[in-house]
Amino acid sequence: MTSIALFGAGGKMGYRLAKNLMGSRFDVRHVEVGAAGRARLADDLGIACVSADEGLDGADVVILAVPDTAIGKVAAGISDKLKPGTMVVALDAAAPFAGHLPERADLTYFVTHPCHPPIFNDETDPAAKRDFFGGVAARQHIVSALMQGPESAYALGEEIAKVIWAPVMRSHRVTVEQMAMLEPGLSETVCASLLVVMREAMDECVRRGVPKEAARDFLLGHMNVLGAVIFEETPGVFSDACNKAIEFGKPALMKDDWKRVFEPEEIAASIRRIT
């Protein structure tokens, strides 16, 4: 049986993983230093935690469910306790991309991250419809990368990824560099920023007298139909008026060189700020 040492098992992310790993084919050792996290695992899931040394003893896989800023320190602290061939799983590309994993050629490094449940979906169960993060009831896609290690290790890493992010639809294989382009580049620098701008625009309409509920309903409804056309969820074209508004609005809102956020040096700078 494949043994997994789950570090940060009682944290926000680790708890989700611990719950999804229950009943899997894996022998999971839960490592959590925080008293609140240990109590949560014990009270909610009936899971007893072990020390780091106990968790690492003979472990085949180590999952680092710890904050990006702590991954380097945690990984360095356990590196000399890992047997050759151990797979270390990171849940985000930031720390691996930034070089915060120990330089050990005899370890396998696997990185995986959820895409989160898509806006356009066919979920009908109320719990799934309200599971915006994923990994509980709503189906989602995932991305994974084999950063280093034998090609044969990818299958195990992907199997684990499909368990911890379940229920999973499509599983995409990318490189760590591509994953870093997706996050923070695409998802946070671009998408989150533009969504914040849309919220601020809604608030500005409210400040100018539009009832808040009306403004929110109008914006979210248009996000749905406009997004469906833009992302080819449904066939359709915009009206001449809408196309004219875009022609004026995009240069008014965006700098001409905004795509430079995807340049390698910009991605690296963003990740340095994160980690």
N, C-alpha and C positions, 0 to 999 in steps of 0.2 A: 504493500500500500504506500502511495506517495504521501510523504509527511510535509506539512506546511507550517512554518512558524509565522504567525500573523502579528506583526508589531503594530501597536496602536489600536489593538482590537476593540477597545472601549470608546474610541473617539468617534467623531461625527461620521467619518467615512468608514473606519474600521468596524464599527457596529453593524453597518449595512452589510459589509463583507462577511462578518462573522455569522450573521443571520442567514445569508444566502449559502454559506458553506455548510450549514447544518444539513445533515442527511446526504451529503455528497460522498463520493468514494474516497475523499481525502481525509487523512489523519491530521487534524488541525490542532496546533498548540497556540493558545491565546496569550499574548504578552501585552500587558498594559500596566504602565507605571502610576497612572492617576487613580486615586481612591474612588472618585466618582465613577470613572469608567469601569473599574472592576466591579463596583456595586451594581451598576447598570447591567453588566453582562450576567452577573449572578442572579439578580432579581428578575430580570426580564426573560433571559434565555436559559438560565440554569447552567451557565458556563463558569467554570473555575479557571482562573488565570494561573500561569506558571511564570517562573523567573526567565530572564533572557537566556541564561545558560541552559536551562531545562528545555526551552523552546528550540534552541539551536542544536541541541545534542542529536546528531544524525539527521538533521532536517534536509530534505531534498530541495525545498523551495522556501524562500523567505520573502514575504510580502511586506513592503514598507508603507503602511497606511498612516503615515505621519506627515505633518506640514512640509511644504517645499523647503522652508528655511531650516528644517531639522534633518532632512534626509542625509545631507553630507556628514553631519556629526554622528548620526545613528549608524550609517553605513560604515564609517571609519571605525566606530567602536566595536563592530561585530566582525569586521573583515577577517581578522586572524583566527576567528572561531569557525569559519566556513570551510567545509571540505571542498576539494577540487570538484568541479562539475555542478556545484550548487547553483540553482537559478535564483537570482534576485529580481523581484518584480517591483517596478515603480508604477504608480498610478497616474503619473503626469510626466510630460516630456521635459519640463523645465530644468529640474536638477540634473538628470542625465545629460541633457544638451549642454548644460553649463559646466560639465566635467566634475560634478560633485560625487560621482561614484568612484570607489577605490580602483586604482589601476592594478587589476589582477586578471591576467589573460586566461586563467583557468576557471573563471566564473562565467556563468551565462547571465546576461542582462536582458530582461524583457520588459517592455513598457506598454501599458495598455490604458485606454481612457474611453469613457462612454461618450456617445454622440448626444445622449439624452433623447427622450421621446420626441418624435417629430411633430411639428405643428399640424401637418396634414396626416391624419391617421384614421383608422376605422375602429378605434376603441369604443365599446358600448358599456362596459362595466363601469359603474360610478367610481370605484376605487382607482381603476386604471386611468380614467379621465382626469382625476385629480392628482395623479402621480406625475408631477411635472419633472422631477429629477430623474426618475427611472430606477430600476433595480429593485422595485417593490411589486408593482402590479402592471405597470405599463411596459409595452415592448419598446425596445430601442435598438439602434445600431451601435457598433463599437469599432474602434480602431486599435491596432496593435502593431508593435515593432520588435523585431529581434535585433537588439543593439549589438550584441556580441555573443558568440557561442556557436555550437554546431547547428546546422540547418535542421537537423532532426529534433532540436529542442523546441522549435516553433509550435509544433503540434501540442505539446504539453502546455506551453504558455497560453495558447489560444483556448485550450480546454478549460483551464483555470479562469481565463477572462470571461468565457461564456457562462461560467457558474457564478462568479462574483457580480456580474452585471445583469444577470437573468431578470426577466426573459429577454433574450436577444434575437433580433431578426438577422440583419446582414452583419458579417464580420469582415472588416476591411484590413488588409495588410498594407502598411506604409513604412517609411523610414522614420527614425527619430527626428531628422531634420524636417521632414514633411509634417510630422505631428506638431512640431514647434510652430510651423507656419499656420497650422490650423488653430492652435492655442499656444500662445496668446494672440497671434496675428489675426486670424479670421474671426474667431469667436468673441474675443474680448476687446482688442484694440479697435476692430471695425464694428462688429455687430453690437456689442454692449454699448459702445460709445454712441452709435446712431440711435439705438433704442432710448438711451438717456436723452438725446436731443429730441426725439419724438415725444417723450414724456414732458420735457420742458416746453415743447411747442403746444401740447395740450394744456398745460398749466397756464401758458400765455393767453390762450383762447379764453380760459376760465377767468383770468385776471381782467380780460377785456369784456366780460359780461356773459359769456356763454355758460349755461348751467353745466356743472362738472359732469353729471351723469350723462347728459346729452353729448358732451365733447368726448367722453370716454367711449361711449357706445359707437359714436360716429367713427372715431379713430380705429378702434379695434375691428370694426366691421370692414372698413376700407383696407386695413392691413391684411385681412383674410382674402378679400377678392383680388386686390392688387398683387399680393404675394403669390396667389394661385396662378395668376397669369405670368408674372415675372419668372417664377421658378418652374414653369411648364407643368404645373399640376393639372391644369385644364387648358384646352385651346382657347385662344381669345386674343384680342388686340385692344389697346387703349384708344379712347376717343381722341380726336384731333385736339380737343381742349386739354385733355390730360397730357398728351405729348408736348404741347406748347408749355404747359406748366412745368414739366420735367426739364425741358430745354432751358427755361429760365432758372428754375429752382436749383438744379445740380451745381452750376457754377457759382451760384449765390451762397451755397452751403459748403461746398467742397473745394479745397485747394487743387490746382491743376496737377500737382505732384503727389497726391494723397497715396498712390499705390507704392510709394517708397517705404511704407510701413512693412512691406513684405521683403525688402532687401535684407540679406543675411545679417548685415551689421545692425540694422534696426531691430530685427528679431532678437539678436544676441543682447542688445542693450535692454530691451524689454524684459528679457529673462533674467538679466543681472539684477534689475530692479525687484523682480519677484522673489528671487532666491537670496 
